[in-house]
């Protein structure tokens, strides 16, 4: 009887554990060739199709959502679509343009938020289960992005990617802080950095833990491709990341970090966000350090791993 109980316990523990994280290198995009030269959309993929006017419809129909300042400031009377599509000669395909205007845009038109701007896409509670990680599941996110040449930053935040928890119906989950953040910022001593930041559960008060810091100049004006693999465990999560420059395949960032707390109490799932979410200082005091920016993204793909 004891042997039987031990076997049952072992089986349950295996079922609840995260899938083993493979090497962070993964597929380059979310497209499949259907055999006749055209591309077929697959679940979890968001790939620009060249229909600029239908960009928001494409985002939503692909299982994603968007948070944009389309009606902020002067856009209230003349709405402006902040996520568009353009043809990129380097990738030889259509890509997404994420636009922020320094003198007008805010955080989704919220009148009481005057210190930041946001233009992002994300998955959320309305997304398919296959695109949101549950506890002890492993999820892989792949995408490409290009930061503009001469991109201006401050010592505050300019986030371009986050992993966050989805709140529950009671709105009391531990979701105020992201688990993982990619941010670009200026250094007090000069220069700019690309940073990957981990933050633990609020009960641990870890503050920012920097998993990577590297010179931003390697990114500016260049397409890079990202493979991010996350085991979403509260006590034994793992985070694997590879970022390579497309032009010469140079590896810019590699992280393989076990033992992280990559789940949040009360949350209904872990989901990614992409775009530009930046601080402009209290009442916009740091606007003079920034400018209009257009960040380019391509080939989003979210998939769960067995």
TORKOL-4160 file (C-alpha; in steps of 0.2 Angstrom, whole numbers, padded with zeros to 4 digits, m for minus):
306
<pt num="1" X="0000" Y="0000" Z="0000"/>
<pt num="2" X="0014" Y="0012" Z="0004"/>
<pt num="3" X="0022" Y="0008" Z="m0012"/>
<pt num="4" X="0006" Y="0012" Z="m0022"/>
<pt num="5" X="0004" Y="0029" Z="m0012"/>
<pt num="6" X="0022" Y="0033" Z="m0017"/>
<pt num="7" X="0019" Y="0029" Z="m0035"/>
<pt num="8" X="0003" Y="0040" Z="m0035"/>
<pt num="9" X="0012" Y="0055" Z="m0027"/>
<pt num="10" X="0027" Y="0054" Z="m0039"/>
<pt num="11" X="0015" Y="0054" Z="m0054"/>
<pt num="12" X="0006" Y="0069" Z="m0047"/>
<pt num="13" X="0022" Y="0079" Z="m0044"/>
<pt num="14" X="0027" Y="0075" Z="m0062"/>
<pt num="15" X="0011" Y="0082" Z="m0068"/>
<pt num="16" X="0012" Y="0098" Z="m0059"/>
<pt num="17" X="0030" Y="0102" Z="m0063"/>
<pt num="18" X="0034" Y="0114" Z="m0077"/>
<pt num="19" X="0040" Y="0107" Z="m0093"/>
<pt num="20" X="0058" Y="0106" Z="m0095"/>
<pt num="21" X="0064" Y="0122" Z="m0103"/>
<pt num="22" X="0073" Y="0118" Z="m0120"/>
<pt num="23" X="0087" Y="0129" Z="m0126"/>
<pt num="24" X="0080" Y="0146" Z="m0128"/>
<pt num="25" X="0083" Y="0146" Z="m0147"/>
<pt num="26" X="0066" Y="0143" Z="m0155"/>
<pt num="27" X="0057" Y="0146" Z="m0172"/>
<pt num="28" X="0060" Y="0163" Z="m0180"/>
<pt num="29" X="0042" Y="0168" Z="m0182"/>
<pt num="30" X="0024" Y="0162" Z="m0182"/>
<pt num="31" X="0021" Y="0157" Z="m0200"/>
<pt num="32" X="0020" Y="0140" Z="m0208"/>
<pt num="33" X="0023" Y="0137" Z="m0227"/>
<pt num="34" X="0007" Y="0128" Z="m0233"/>
<pt num="35" X="0017" Y="0120" Z="m0247"/>
<pt num="36" X="0012" Y="0132" Z="m0261"/>
<pt num="37" X="0023" Y="0146" Z="m0257"/>
<pt num="38" X="0010" Y="0156" Z="m0247"/>
<pt num="39" X="0010" Y="0158" Z="m0228"/>
<pt num="40" X="m0004" Y="0151" Z="m0217"/>
<pt num="41" X="m0008" Y="0158" Z="m0200"/>
<pt num="42" X="m0006" Y="0147" Z="m0185"/>
<pt num="43" X="m0013" Y="0149" Z="m0167"/>
<pt num="44" X="m0003" Y="0161" Z="m0156"/>
<pt num="45" X="0004" Y="0170" Z="m0171"/>
<pt num="46" X="0003" Y="0189" Z="m0175"/>
<pt num="47" X="0011" Y="0193" Z="m0192"/>
<pt num="48" X="0008" Y="0209" Z="m0201"/>
<pt num="49" X="m0002" Y="0206" Z="m0217"/>
<pt num="50" X="0000" Y="0222" Z="m0226"/>
<pt num="51" X="m0018" Y="0228" Z="m0223"/>
<pt num="52" X="m0014" Y="0244" Z="m0213"/>
<pt num="53" X="m0032" Y="0249" Z="m0210"/>
<pt num="54" X="m0036" Y="0232" Z="m0203"/>
<pt num="55" X="m0021" Y="0232" Z="m0191"/>
<pt num="56" X="m0032" Y="0232" Z="m0175"/>
<pt num="57" X="m0044" Y="0219" Z="m0182"/>
<pt num="58" X="m0029" Y="0208" Z="m0185"/>
<pt num="59" X="m0022" Y="0210" Z="m0168"/>
<pt num="60" X="m0039" Y="0206" Z="m0160"/>
<pt num="61" X="m0043" Y="0191" Z="m0171"/>
<pt num="62" X="m0026" Y="0184" Z="m0168"/>
<pt num="63" X="m0030" Y="0183" Z="m0149"/>
<pt num="64" X="m0021" Y="0199" Z="m0143"/>
<pt num="65" X="m0027" Y="0216" Z="m0137"/>
<pt num="66" X="m0020" Y="0233" Z="m0138"/>
<pt num="67" X="m0018" Y="0249" Z="m0127"/>
<pt num="68" X="m0016" Y="0264" Z="m0136"/>
<pt num="69" X="m0017" Y="0283" Z="m0134"/>
<pt num="70" X="m0028" Y="0285" Z="m0150"/>
<pt num="71" X="m0039" Y="0298" Z="m0142"/>
<pt num="72" X="m0027" Y="0307" Z="m0130"/>
<pt num="73" X="m0025" Y="0326" Z="m0131"/>
<pt num="74" X="m0028" Y="0333" Z="m0149"/>
<pt num="75" X="m0032" Y="0315" Z="m0154"/>
<pt num="76" X="m0049" Y="0317" Z="m0145"/>
<pt num="77" X="m0056" Y="0327" Z="m0159"/>
<pt num="78" X="m0045" Y="0318" Z="m0173"/>
<pt num="79" X="m0041" Y="0300" Z="m0167"/>
<pt num="80" X="m0024" Y="0294" Z="m0173"/>
<pt num="81" X="m0021" Y="0275" Z="m0175"/>
<pt num="82" X="m0004" Y="0272" Z="m0165"/>
<pt num="83" X="m0001" Y="0254" Z="m0172"/>
<pt num="84" X="0001" Y="0254" Z="m0191"/>
<pt num="85" X="0010" Y="0243" Z="m0204"/>
<pt num="86" X="0024" Y="0247" Z="m0216"/>
<pt num="87" X="0035" Y="0237" Z="m0228"/>
<pt num="88" X="0052" Y="0234" Z="m0221"/>
<pt num="89" X="0066" Y="0232" Z="m0234"/>
<pt num="90" X="0078" Y="0223" Z="m0223"/>
<pt num="91" X="0066" Y="0209" Z="m0218"/>
<pt num="92" X="0057" Y="0210" Z="m0235"/>
<pt num="93" X="0040" Y="0209" Z="m0227"/>
<pt num="94" X="0027" Y="0220" Z="m0218"/>
<pt num="95" X="0030" Y="0224" Z="m0200"/>
<pt num="96" X="0021" Y="0233" Z="m0186"/>
<pt num="97" X="0025" Y="0252" Z="m0182"/>
<pt num="98" X="0022" Y="0257" Z="m0164"/>
<pt num="99" X="0021" Y="0276" Z="m0163"/>
<pt num="100" X="0022" Y="0288" Z="m0148"/>
<pt num="101" X="0021" Y="0307" Z="m0149"/>
<pt num="102" X="0030" Y="0316" Z="m0136"/>
<pt num="103" X="0019" Y="0332" Z="m0136"/>
<pt num="104" X="0002" Y="0324" Z="m0136"/>
<pt num="105" X="0001" Y="0305" Z="m0131"/>
<pt num="106" X="m0003" Y="0299" Z="m0113"/>
<pt num="107" X="m0008" Y="0283" Z="m0105"/>
<pt num="108" X="m0024" Y="0277" Z="m0114"/>
<pt num="109" X="m0032" Y="0294" Z="m0112"/>
<pt num="110" X="m0033" Y="0293" Z="m0093"/>
<pt num="111" X="m0034" Y="0312" Z="m0088"/>
<pt num="112" X="m0026" Y="0308" Z="m0071"/>
<pt num="113" X="m0010" Y="0300" Z="m0078"/>
<pt num="114" X="0002" Y="0314" Z="m0082"/>
<pt num="115" X="0019" Y="0305" Z="m0080"/>
<pt num="116" X="0019" Y="0292" Z="m0093"/>
<pt num="117" X="0014" Y="0286" Z="m0111"/>
<pt num="118" X="0009" Y="0269" Z="m0117"/>
<pt num="119" X="0007" Y="0261" Z="m0134"/>
<pt num="120" X="0006" Y="0242" Z="m0132"/>
<pt num="121" X="m0001" Y="0225" Z="m0137"/>
<pt num="122" X="m0004" Y="0211" Z="m0125"/>
<pt num="123" X="m0013" Y="0195" Z="m0121"/>
<pt num="124" X="m0026" Y="0195" Z="m0108"/>
<pt num="125" X="m0041" Y="0186" Z="m0100"/>
<pt num="126" X="m0050" Y="0186" Z="m0117"/>
<pt num="127" X="m0036" Y="0177" Z="m0126"/>
<pt num="128" X="m0036" Y="0159" Z="m0130"/>
<pt num="129" X="m0029" Y="0147" Z="m0116"/>
<pt num="130" X="m0015" Y="0142" Z="m0127"/>
<pt num="131" X="m0008" Y="0160" Z="m0127"/>
<pt num="132" X="m0009" Y="0162" Z="m0108"/>
<pt num="133" X="0002" Y="0152" Z="m0096"/>
<pt num="134" X="m0006" Y="0144" Z="m0081"/>
<pt num="135" X="0004" Y="0139" Z="m0065"/>
<pt num="136" X="0018" Y="0126" Z="m0069"/>
<pt num="137" X="0016" Y="0128" Z="m0087"/>
<pt num="138" X="0030" Y="0133" Z="m0099"/>
<pt num="139" X="0027" Y="0146" Z="m0113"/>
<pt num="140" X="0039" Y="0151" Z="m0127"/>
<pt num="141" X="0037" Y="0169" Z="m0134"/>
<pt num="142" X="0046" Y="0174" Z="m0150"/>
<pt num="143" X="0047" Y="0190" Z="m0159"/>
<pt num="144" X="0058" Y="0203" Z="m0168"/>
<pt num="145" X="0060" Y="0221" Z="m0164"/>
<pt num="146" X="0069" Y="0236" Z="m0171"/>
<pt num="147" X="0073" Y="0251" Z="m0160"/>
<pt num="148" X="0076" Y="0267" Z="m0170"/>
<pt num="149" X="0093" Y="0275" Z="m0173"/>
<pt num="150" X="0096" Y="0289" Z="m0160"/>
<pt num="151" X="0082" Y="0283" Z="m0149"/>
<pt num="152" X="0081" Y="0295" Z="m0134"/>
<pt num="153" X="0079" Y="0289" Z="m0117"/>
<pt num="154" X="0079" Y="0295" Z="m0099"/>
<pt num="155" X="0085" Y="0288" Z="m0082"/>
<pt num="156" X="0067" Y="0283" Z="m0080"/>
<pt num="157" X="0059" Y="0269" Z="m0088"/>
<pt num="158" X="0056" Y="0265" Z="m0106"/>
<pt num="159" X="0049" Y="0247" Z="m0106"/>
<pt num="160" X="0047" Y="0238" Z="m0123"/>
<pt num="161" X="0042" Y="0221" Z="m0116"/>
<pt num="162" X="0035" Y="0214" Z="m0100"/>
<pt num="163" X="0028" Y="0198" Z="m0092"/>
<pt num="164" X="0013" Y="0201" Z="m0080"/>
<pt num="165" X="0000" Y="0192" Z="m0071"/>
<pt num="166" X="m0019" Y="0193" Z="m0075"/>
<pt num="167" X="m0030" Y="0199" Z="m0061"/>
<pt num="168" X="m0044" Y="0188" Z="m0054"/>
<pt num="169" X="m0062" Y="0192" Z="m0053"/>
<pt num="170" X="m0060" Y="0199" Z="m0035"/>
<pt num="171" X="m0046" Y="0210" Z="m0041"/>
<pt num="172" X="m0034" Y="0205" Z="m0027"/>
<pt num="173" X="m0021" Y="0195" Z="m0036"/>
<pt num="174" X="m0003" Y="0200" Z="m0034"/>
<pt num="175" X="m0002" Y="0208" Z="m0051"/>
<pt num="176" X="0004" Y="0226" Z="m0048"/>
<pt num="177" X="0022" Y="0223" Z="m0053"/>
<pt num="178" X="0029" Y="0214" Z="m0069"/>
<pt num="179" X="0039" Y="0198" Z="m0067"/>
<pt num="180" X="0050" Y="0202" Z="m0081"/>
<pt num="181" X="0054" Y="0218" Z="m0090"/>
<pt num="182" X="0064" Y="0224" Z="m0105"/>
<pt num="183" X="0068" Y="0242" Z="m0103"/>
<pt num="184" X="0080" Y="0254" Z="m0111"/>
<pt num="185" X="0087" Y="0269" Z="m0101"/>
<pt num="186" X="0100" Y="0282" Z="m0100"/>
<pt num="187" X="0114" Y="0280" Z="m0086"/>
<pt num="188" X="0118" Y="0294" Z="m0074"/>
<pt num="189" X="0136" Y="0293" Z="m0080"/>
<pt num="190" X="0132" Y="0294" Z="m0098"/>
<pt num="191" X="0127" Y="0281" Z="m0111"/>
<pt num="192" X="0112" Y="0270" Z="m0113"/>
<pt num="193" X="0108" Y="0252" Z="m0108"/>
<pt num="194" X="0096" Y="0238" Z="m0113"/>
<pt num="195" X="0091" Y="0229" Z="m0097"/>
<pt num="196" X="0082" Y="0214" Z="m0092"/>
<pt num="197" X="0074" Y="0215" Z="m0075"/>
<pt num="198" X="0066" Y="0202" Z="m0064"/>
<pt num="199" X="0054" Y="0206" Z="m0049"/>
<pt num="200" X="0049" Y="0193" Z="m0036"/>
<pt num="201" X="0032" Y="0192" Z="m0028"/>
<pt num="202" X="0027" Y="0208" Z="m0018"/>
<pt num="203" X="0028" Y="0198" Z="m0002"/>
<pt num="204" X="0047" Y="0196" Z="m0005"/>
<pt num="205" X="0051" Y="0214" Z="m0009"/>
<pt num="206" X="0065" Y="0209" Z="m0020"/>
<pt num="207" X="0065" Y="0226" Z="m0029"/>
<pt num="208" X="0073" Y="0226" Z="m0047"/>
<pt num="209" X="0085" Y="0211" Z="m0050"/>
<pt num="210" X="0095" Y="0214" Z="m0066"/>
<pt num="211" X="0097" Y="0198" Z="m0076"/>
<pt num="212" X="0106" Y="0207" Z="m0090"/>
<pt num="213" X="0113" Y="0224" Z="m0094"/>
<pt num="214" X="0121" Y="0228" Z="m0111"/>
<pt num="215" X="0125" Y="0243" Z="m0121"/>
<pt num="216" X="0110" Y="0249" Z="m0131"/>
<pt num="217" X="0121" Y="0254" Z="m0146"/>
<pt num="218" X="0121" Y="0236" Z="m0152"/>
<pt num="219" X="0102" Y="0237" Z="m0154"/>
<pt num="220" X="0099" Y="0254" Z="m0161"/>
<pt num="221" X="0094" Y="0254" Z="m0180"/>
<pt num="222" X="0095" Y="0235" Z="m0180"/>
<pt num="223" X="0082" Y="0221" Z="m0181"/>
<pt num="224" X="0085" Y="0208" Z="m0167"/>
<pt num="225" X="0075" Y="0192" Z="m0164"/>
<pt num="226" X="0070" Y="0186" Z="m0147"/>
<pt num="227" X="0066" Y="0169" Z="m0140"/>
<pt num="228" X="0060" Y="0169" Z="m0122"/>
<pt num="229" X="0055" Y="0153" Z="m0113"/>
<pt num="230" X="0047" Y="0154" Z="m0096"/>
<pt num="231" X="0042" Y="0140" Z="m0084"/>
<pt num="232" X="0029" Y="0149" Z="m0073"/>
<pt num="233" X="0032" Y="0141" Z="m0056"/>
<pt num="234" X="0029" Y="0150" Z="m0040"/>
<pt num="235" X="0044" Y="0142" Z="m0031"/>
<pt num="236" X="0055" Y="0134" Z="m0045"/>
<pt num="237" X="0052" Y="0145" Z="m0061"/>
<pt num="238" X="0065" Y="0146" Z="m0075"/>
<pt num="239" X="0069" Y="0160" Z="m0087"/>
<pt num="240" X="0078" Y="0157" Z="m0103"/>
<pt num="241" X="0082" Y="0171" Z="m0116"/>
<pt num="242" X="0092" Y="0173" Z="m0132"/>
<pt num="243" X="0092" Y="0189" Z="m0142"/>
<pt num="244" X="0102" Y="0189" Z="m0158"/>
<pt num="245" X="0105" Y="0203" Z="m0171"/>
<pt num="246" X="0097" Y="0198" Z="m0188"/>
<pt num="247" X="0110" Y="0206" Z="m0199"/>
<pt num="248" X="0126" Y="0197" Z="m0193"/>
<pt num="249" X="0118" Y="0184" Z="m0180"/>
<pt num="250" X="0128" Y="0192" Z="m0166"/>
<pt num="251" X="0121" Y="0186" Z="m0149"/>
<pt num="252" X="0117" Y="0201" Z="m0139"/>
<pt num="253" X="0109" Y="0193" Z="m0123"/>
<pt num="254" X="0108" Y="0176" Z="m0116"/>
<pt num="255" X="0100" Y="0171" Z="m0100"/>
<pt num="256" X="0097" Y="0154" Z="m0092"/>
<pt num="257" X="0091" Y="0157" Z="m0074"/>
<pt num="258" X="0083" Y="0144" Z="m0063"/>
<pt num="259" X="0075" Y="0146" Z="m0046"/>
<pt num="260" X="0065" Y="0161" Z="m0049"/>
<pt num="261" X="0047" Y="0165" Z="m0043"/>
<pt num="262" X="0038" Y="0166" Z="m0059"/>
<pt num="263" X="0020" Y="0165" Z="m0054"/>
<pt num="264" X="0009" Y="0177" Z="m0043"/>
<pt num="265" X="m0003" Y="0172" Z="m0030"/>
<pt num="266" X="m0021" Y="0174" Z="m0035"/>
<pt num="267" X="m0017" Y="0177" Z="m0054"/>
<pt num="268" X="m0027" Y="0168" Z="m0067"/>
<pt num="269" X="m0012" Y="0167" Z="m0079"/>
<pt num="270" X="0004" Y="0175" Z="m0085"/>
<pt num="271" X="0004" Y="0185" Z="m0101"/>
<pt num="272" X="0016" Y="0196" Z="m0112"/>
<pt num="273" X="0016" Y="0214" Z="m0117"/>
<pt num="274" X="0025" Y="0223" Z="m0131"/>
<pt num="275" X="0027" Y="0241" Z="m0137"/>
<pt num="276" X="0033" Y="0257" Z="m0129"/>
<pt num="277" X="0028" Y="0262" Z="m0111"/>
<pt num="278" X="0039" Y="0276" Z="m0105"/>
<pt num="279" X="0040" Y="0289" Z="m0091"/>
<pt num="280" X="0040" Y="0307" Z="m0095"/>
<pt num="281" X="0042" Y="0313" Z="m0077"/>
<pt num="282" X="0029" Y="0321" Z="m0066"/>
<pt num="283" X="0018" Y="0332" Z="m0076"/>
<pt num="284" X="0029" Y="0329" Z="m0091"/>
<pt num="285" X="0044" Y="0337" Z="m0084"/>
<pt num="286" X="0056" Y="0326" Z="m0094"/>
<pt num="287" X="0048" Y="0328" Z="m0111"/>
<pt num="288" X="0063" Y="0339" Z="m0117"/>
<pt num="289" X="0074" Y="0324" Z="m0116"/>
<pt num="290" X="0063" Y="0313" Z="m0127"/>
<pt num="291" X="0056" Y="0314" Z="m0144"/>
<pt num="292" X="0043" Y="0306" Z="m0155"/>
<pt num="293" X="0048" Y="0287" Z="m0158"/>
<pt num="294" X="0043" Y="0273" Z="m0169"/>
<pt num="295" X="0047" Y="0256" Z="m0164"/>
<pt num="296" X="0045" Y="0242" Z="m0176"/>
<pt num="297" X="0040" Y="0224" Z="m0171"/>
<pt num="298" X="0037" Y="0208" Z="m0182"/>
<pt num="299" X="0032" Y="0190" Z="m0181"/>
<pt num="300" X="0025" Y="0188" Z="m0164"/>
<pt num="301" X="0022" Y="0170" Z="m0158"/>
<pt num="302" X="0016" Y="0162" Z="m0142"/>
<pt num="303" X="0016" Y="0144" Z="m0139"/>
<pt num="304" X="0015" Y="0132" Z="m0124"/>
<pt num="305" X="0028" Y="0118" Z="m0123"/>
<pt num="306" X="0024" Y="0100" Z="m0116"/>
